[in-house]
């Protein structure tokens, strides 16, 4: 099963610019984020339920004027039964 289309997945999104912490609530995703040492790039990591949710987050970021540099996706680790190991994945 492709996690980007059919279920939750862990996404890492890179944008140019310093993303302020107050935008986290607007993105409607539990994320962790960091900035490169020079503050030029913000890296957001969090779980999204499906590809439609990813498109929504990318849309918000673009609307706010951030240049989207790219994103990666990976499956969320499970306990073998399909249940996520933690609601707080990734650790942070």
N, C-alpha and C positions, 0 to 999 in steps of 0.2 A: 504494500500500500504506500502511496506517495503522500508523506505527511503534509506537503505544501498544499494539497488540494482536498484531502479527505479527513483531516483531523488536526489536532494541535501539533505545533512544532515550535522549536526554539529558534528565534531569529536574532541575528546580529545585523544592525543597520548602521552604516557609516554616513555621516553628513558633514559637509564643510561648515564650520562655524561653531560657536560656543552655545550649546543648547542649555538654556536656563532650567533650573530644577522645577519651577512652577509649571512647566509644560507637561510634566509627567502625568498629572491628573487629566489633562485634556486628551492625552493619547489613549487613555482607557486601556492601558496594559501595565502589568506589573513588570517594571524594567529596572535594570541596573544600568548605569551609564558612567562613562569616564571620558576624559578628554586627553588628547595627546599632550605631551609636555609643553608644546608651544601654544596649546589652546585652539589650534586651527581646525581640528577634527573632533567631533563628538561621536562616540561609539555607544550605541544603545543595544542592550541584550535583554530579551524577554520572550515569554510564551504568548503565542497568539493562537486562537482556535482554528483558523483556516486561512486560506489565501485571500478571501474577501476582506478579512480583518487586516491583513498585511497591506492590501491596497488602500484601505482607509487610513492607516497610519502614514503610509507614504504620501497620500494626498494631503493630510494635515501638514506634514513637514514641508512639502512643496508650497502649500498655500502660505505658510509662515515665512517663506523665502529661503529656506535651506536648500543647498545644492546636495542632492542625494548622490553619494559616491558609489554606493552598492550595498548589497546585503547578502548574507549567507543563511542557510537554513539547515537544521539537523533535527532528527527525531529526539523526543524527550525520553530519557531513560525510564524504563518500566520495570515492574517487579516480576515480569514473566506472564502475568495474567492480563496485561494490557493497561493496568492501573499505573499512573505516574508514581514514581518513588516519593515525590514530595511536591506539595503545592507551591513550595518556595524555590523550585528549581529555576534558574541556576542559583547556587549558593552565593550569597553576597551580603 
